[in-house]
Amino acid sequence: MRLLVINGPNLNLLGTREPDIYGSDTLQDLEGSWRRHGSRIQVGITAFQSNHEGAIIDVIHAESSRCDGIVINPGALSHTSYAIYDALVAVGVPTVEVHISNIAEREEWRRTSVTAPAALRVISGRGTSGYLDAINLLSSSLRSPATTYPYGEHPDQILDVRTPEGEVKGVVCLIHGGFWRPVWGRDIMDPMAAALTDLGWATVNIEYRRGANSFETATADIASATTWVRTHLAEDEPAVPQDLLDSPFLVGHSAGGYLAIRQACRDANLRGAVGLGAVIDLVGLSADRPDDDPIALFLGSTKTENPDRWRDAALCTDPLSPTVLIHGVEDAETPLAHAAEYVTGRDRVSLMQLAGAGHMDVIDPSVAAFATVVGALEELSS
């Protein structure tokens, strides 16, 4: 597989251009990281940068027959260049648009991208890691295409389904993390979804409503998506046996781990729930992040302002379905100690600690931690 990564005007100045917005890595640094990552996942990377609209259009034309996908950051041209949009539509190569900053929260003129409608997805506001996420998204989508279904009326109430060839081992519903912030989406679980499907699991990658004060909508969406899988998926995916749909797995990462475990506390018919680097202790995590509190954002209040809401949101009950927590010892985002404390005294919850693993390693199929996740699913299936 070969991907073309295009960068537009002024991105040659990365490293010196407004590093508080665009980071300190140079474009050459980033190109090296893309190629190294590509070699790990068997994807060849060709990189191109120009400050000229016509040159970008020319490379899209020239390389379209030699690449399987395009990652493009058009820079400021994304807000003006219908010509780049036309070029991307004309060549028909699957494309993901990337923006290092969150253009939705910048100047008014930056908030609309005229090139975005030519892309499968737009990744914005994740810093330079957004390029790697785009590479992963294209690689996963091209190797293991998914079918997208709505489970509600809101644009974020959608899910991507992949079914394996041959016998289906089980149904795994994936719930992404990102501290419930809109810049993070289900694409970060695509590599895991594709890898599990290759191993014989039907996967359902769930998107849900996120953002400030999204506690009720996010938790309701996971319940609704689970119900939809049980009651509607067989109509579109008849190869998946109904008994497996009736008892799916929920596998959530970080904030998605919290949502998976919360659902398991209310749903006795799950085959199992797996929390990967899960958010467990809302109060404790809030205290650890006083300057950028994701829990207060999620709940729409501080604990002092609305103690009842915080009490209702806490994972204080025993899960009704078997639950496994898998946590990297080197996780710097969600404390391992919170997971260890939650397991204490709960018969239906177990903890697996992964030496040397960080927060993102638990969802990366290219590292050893993935075998532990697969093993947990197989054990819960037995």
C-alpha positions in Angstrom: 0.0 0.0 0.0 1.2 3.5 -0.8 0.0 6.8 0.5 0.7 10.3 -0.6 1.0 13.0 2.1 0.6 16.5 0.8 1.2 19.7 2.8 0.3 23.1 1.5 1.4 26.7 2.0 3.7 27.7 5.0 3.9 24.1 6.3 7.5 24.1 5.3 8.0 26.5 8.2 6.9 24.0 10.8 9.2 24.0 13.8 9.6 27.8 13.7 6.1 28.9 12.7 4.0 29.7 15.8 5.2 26.6 17.7 2.5 27.2 20.4 -0.1 26.3 17.7 1.8 24.1 15.3 4.4 22.4 17.5 8.1 22.3 17.5 8.7 19.4 15.0 10.0 20.4 11.6 8.4 19.1 8.4 11.4 16.9 7.9 11.0 15.5 11.4 7.3 14.7 10.7 8.1 13.1 7.3 10.6 10.8 9.0 8.0 9.8 11.6 5.4 9.1 8.9 7.9 6.8 7.0 8.9 5.0 10.2 5.3 4.4 11.2 4.5 3.3 7.6 7.2 0.7 7.7 5.7 -0.8 10.9 2.3 -1.1 9.3 3.5 -2.0 5.8 2.5 1.3 4.2 4.8 3.3 1.9 4.8 7.0 2.3 5.5 9.7 -0.4 5.6 13.2 1.0 5.2 16.5 -0.9 5.0 20.1 0.1 4.4 23.3 -1.9 3.4 26.8 -1.3 1.7 26.9 -4.7 -1.9 25.8 -5.5 -1.1 24.7 -9.0 1.8 22.5 -7.9 -0.5 20.7 -5.4 -3.0 20.1 -8.1 -0.3 18.8 -10.4 0.9 16.3 -7.9 -2.6 15.1 -7.2 -3.0 14.4 -10.9 0.4 12.9 -11.3 0.4 10.6 -8.3 -3.3 9.5 -8.3 -2.6 6.4 -10.4 0.4 5.4 -8.2 -1.1 5.9 -4.7 -3.9 4.1 -2.8 -4.8 7.1 -0.6 -4.0 10.7 0.0 -3.5 12.6 3.3 -3.7 16.3 2.7 -3.2 19.4 4.8 -4.0 22.2 2.3 -3.1 24.9 4.9 -4.9 28.1 4.2 -5.8 26.9 0.7 -8.4 24.6 2.4 -10.5 27.7 3.0 -10.3 29.0 -0.6 -9.3 26.4 -3.1 -12.2 24.9 -5.0 -9.6 23.9 -7.6 -7.9 21.5 -5.1 -11.4 20.2 -4.2 -12.1 19.6 -7.9 -8.7 17.8 -8.3 -9.4 15.4 -5.4 -12.9 14.7 -6.6 -11.7 14.2 -10.2 -9.0 11.6 -9.3 -11.3 9.7 -6.9 -8.5 8.6 -4.6 -9.6 8.1 -0.9 -8.5 11.1 1.0 -8.3 12.3 4.6 -7.9 16.0 5.3 -5.7 17.0 8.3 -5.3 20.2 10.2 -2.8 20.5 13.1 -4.9 23.1 14.9 -8.6 23.0 15.7 -9.8 25.2 12.9 -13.3 25.1 14.4 -12.1 27.2 17.3 -9.9 29.7 15.4 -10.6 32.8 13.4 -14.0 32.9 11.6 -12.4 32.6 8.2 -10.6 29.4 9.1 -13.7 27.5 10.3 -14.9 26.5 6.8 -12.9 24.1 4.6 -14.0 24.1 1.0 -11.8 21.1 0.3 -13.2 19.0 3.2 -16.2 17.6 1.2 -13.8 15.8 -1.0 -12.4 13.8 2.0 -13.6 10.7 3.7 -12.9 12.3 7.0 -11.3 15.5 8.5 -8.9 15.2 11.4 -8.5 18.5 13.1 -7.0 19.8 16.4 -4.9 16.8 17.4 -1.5 18.4 16.7 0.9 16.7 14.4 -0.3 13.3 15.6 -3.3 13.8 13.4 -1.1 12.8 10.4 -0.4 9.4 11.9 -4.1 9.0 12.7 -4.9 9.8 9.1 -2.4 7.3 7.8 -3.9 4.7 10.2 -7.5 5.5 9.1 -6.7 5.2 5.4 -4.7 2.0 5.9 -7.4 0.4 7.9 -10.2 1.5 5.6 -8.4 0.3 2.5 -7.4 -3.1 3.9 -10.7 -3.7 5.7 -13.6 -1.6 4.4 -16.4 -0.9 6.8 -20.1 -0.2 6.2 -21.5 2.8 8.1 -25.0 2.7 9.6 -27.0 5.2 11.6 -28.4 4.2 15.0 -30.0 7.6 15.6 -30.9 10.9 14.0 -27.9 12.9 15.2 -24.9 13.0 12.7 -22.7 11.5 15.4 -25.0 8.6 16.1 -23.3 6.3 13.5 -21.2 3.1 13.6 -18.9 1.3 11.3 -19.4 -2.5 10.8 -16.8 -4.9 9.6 -17.6 -8.6 9.3 -14.9 -11.4 8.8 -14.9 -14.0 6.1 -15.9 -17.4 7.4 -17.0 -18.2 10.9 -17.7 -15.3 13.3 -16.1 -15.6 16.7 -18.2 -12.9 18.3 -19.3 -9.3 18.0 -17.0 -6.6 19.4 -18.4 -3.1 19.9 -15.5 -0.5 20.1 -15.8 2.8 21.9 -13.1 5.4 21.4 -11.6 7.7 23.9 -10.4 11.3 23.8 -11.8 12.6 27.1 -15.2 13.1 25.3 -13.7 16.0 23.2 -15.1 16.4 19.7 -11.6 16.5 18.0 -11.3 12.8 18.8 -13.4 10.3 16.9 -13.9 6.7 16.1 -11.1 6.7 13.6 -8.6 6.0 16.4 -10.1 2.6 16.9 -10.1 1.7 13.2 -6.7 -0.2 13.3 -8.0 -2.3 16.1 -11.3 -2.9 14.4 -9.6 -4.0 11.2 -7.2 -6.3 13.0 -9.9 -8.0 15.1 -11.9 -8.5 11.9 -8.9 -10.2 10.3 -8.9 -12.5 13.3 -12.5 -13.5 12.9 -14.4 -11.0 15.0 -17.3 -8.9 13.7 -16.5 -5.3 14.8 -18.8 -2.3 15.4 -16.9 0.9 15.8 -19.2 3.3 17.6 -19.3 7.1 17.2 -21.2 9.0 19.9 -22.0 12.6 20.9 -19.2 14.4 22.7 -18.3 17.8 24.0 -19.2 20.0 26.9 -22.0 18.6 29.1 -22.3 15.4 27.1 -22.6 13.0 30.0 -26.3 12.1 29.3 -26.0 12.0 25.5 -22.8 10.0 25.4 -24.0 7.4 27.9 -27.4 7.2 26.2 -25.7 6.8 22.8 -23.8 3.7 23.9 -27.0 2.1 25.2 -28.8 3.0 22.0 -25.9 1.6 19.8 -25.9 -1.6 21.8 -29.6 -2.0 21.4 -29.4 -1.3 17.7 -26.7 -4.0 17.2 -29.0 -6.5 19.0 -32.2 -5.6 17.1 -31.2 -4.3 13.7 -27.7 -5.4 12.6 -28.9 -8.8 11.5 -31.0 -7.2 8.8 -27.9 -5.8 7.1 -25.3 -8.3 8.2 -27.1 -11.7 8.0 -23.7 -13.6 8.2 -23.5 -12.6 11.9 -25.5 -15.1 14.0 -28.2 -13.5 16.1 -27.1 -15.2 19.3 -23.7 -13.3 19.0 -25.5 -10.1 18.4 -27.6 -10.6 21.5 -24.5 -10.8 23.6 -21.9 -8.5 22.2 -18.6 -7.4 23.8 -18.0 -3.8 24.7 -14.3 -2.7 24.4 -13.6 0.9 25.3 -10.4 2.9 25.4 -9.8 5.7 27.9 -13.0 7.7 28.1 -14.6 5.0 26.0 -13.6 2.5 28.7 -15.6 4.5 31.2 -18.6 4.3 28.9 -18.2 0.6 28.3 -17.9 -0.2 32.0 -20.9 2.1 32.8 -23.0 0.2 30.3 -21.8 -3.1 31.8 -23.1 -1.9 35.2 -26.6 -1.7 33.6 -26.5 -4.6 31.1 -26.3 -8.2 32.2 -26.5 -9.5 28.7 -23.0 -8.5 27.5 -20.6 -11.3 26.7 -18.1 -9.0 28.5 -16.7 -5.5 28.8 -13.1 -4.6 28.4 -11.7 -1.3 29.6 -8.4 -0.3 27.9 -6.6 2.4 29.9 -10.0 3.3 31.1 -11.1 6.4 32.9 -12.3 4.9 36.2 -12.1 7.4 39.1 -13.8 10.7 37.9 -13.0 12.6 41.0 -9.4 11.4 41.1 -8.7 12.2 37.5 -10.3 15.6 37.9 -8.0 16.4 40.8 -5.0 15.3 38.7 -5.9 17.8 35.9 -7.0 21.1 37.6 -5.9 23.3 34.7 -7.7 21.2 32.0 -10.3 19.2 33.7 -12.0 16.7 31.2 -14.4 15.5 33.8 -15.9 18.9 34.6 -16.2 19.5 30.9 -18.0 16.1 30.4 -20.3 16.6 33.3 -20.9 20.3 32.7 -20.0 21.3 36.2 -17.4 21.0 38.9 -18.0 18.6 41.8 -18.7 21.5 44.1 -21.3 23.0 41.7 -23.3 19.8 41.2 -22.3 17.0 43.6 -25.4 14.9 42.8 -24.4 14.7 39.1 -20.9 13.6 40.0 -22.3 11.0 42.3 -24.6 9.7 39.6 -21.7 9.5 37.1 -19.3 7.6 39.3 -18.6 3.9 38.6 -19.7 2.8 42.0 -21.7 -0.3 41.3 -20.6 -3.8 40.4 -20.8 -4.6 36.7 -23.6 -7.0 35.8 -21.4 -8.5 33.0 -17.9 -9.8 33.3 -15.4 -7.0 33.0 -11.7 -6.9 32.3 -9.4 -3.9 32.8 -6.2 -3.8 30.7 -3.9 -1.0 31.7 -0.3 -0.1 30.7 2.0 0.4 33.6 3.5 3.4 31.8 0.1 5.0 31.2 0.5 8.7 31.8 -3.1 9.7 31.0 -5.2 7.5 33.2 -3.7 6.3 36.4 -3.2 2.6 36.9 -3.9 3.0 40.6 -7.5 4.0 39.8 -8.0 0.7 38.0 -6.4 -1.3 40.8 -8.6 0.3 43.4 -11.8 -0.3 41.3 -11.0 -4.1 41.0 -10.6 -4.5 44.8 -13.6 -6.4 46.2 -15.4 -6.9 42.9 -15.6 -10.5 41.8 -16.7 -9.8 38.3 -13.9 -7.4 37.5 -10.2 -8.3 36.8 -7.1 -6.3 36.0 -4.3 -7.1 33.6 -1.2 -4.9 33.9 1.1 -4.5 30.9 4.7 -3.7 31.7 6.2 -1.1 29.4 2.9 -0.1 27.8 1.6 3.4 27.6 -1.9 4.8 27.1 -2.1 4.4 23.3 -0.3 1.0 23.2 -3.4 -0.8 24.3 -5.2 0.0 21.1 -2.2 -0.4 18.7 -2.4 -3.8 16.8 1.3 -3.4 15.8 2.6 -3.8 19.4 2.6 -6.7 21.8 -0.2 -5.3 24.0 -2.7 -6.2 21.3 -2.2 -10.0 21.9 -3.4 -9.4 25.5 -6.6 -7.7 24.3 -7.3 -10.6 21.9 -6.5 -13.1 24.7 -9.0 -11.4 27.0 -11.8 -11.6 24.4 -11.1 -15.2 23.8 -11.1 -16.0 27.5 -14.4 -14.2 28.0 -15.8 -16.2 25.1 -14.9 -19.5 26.6 
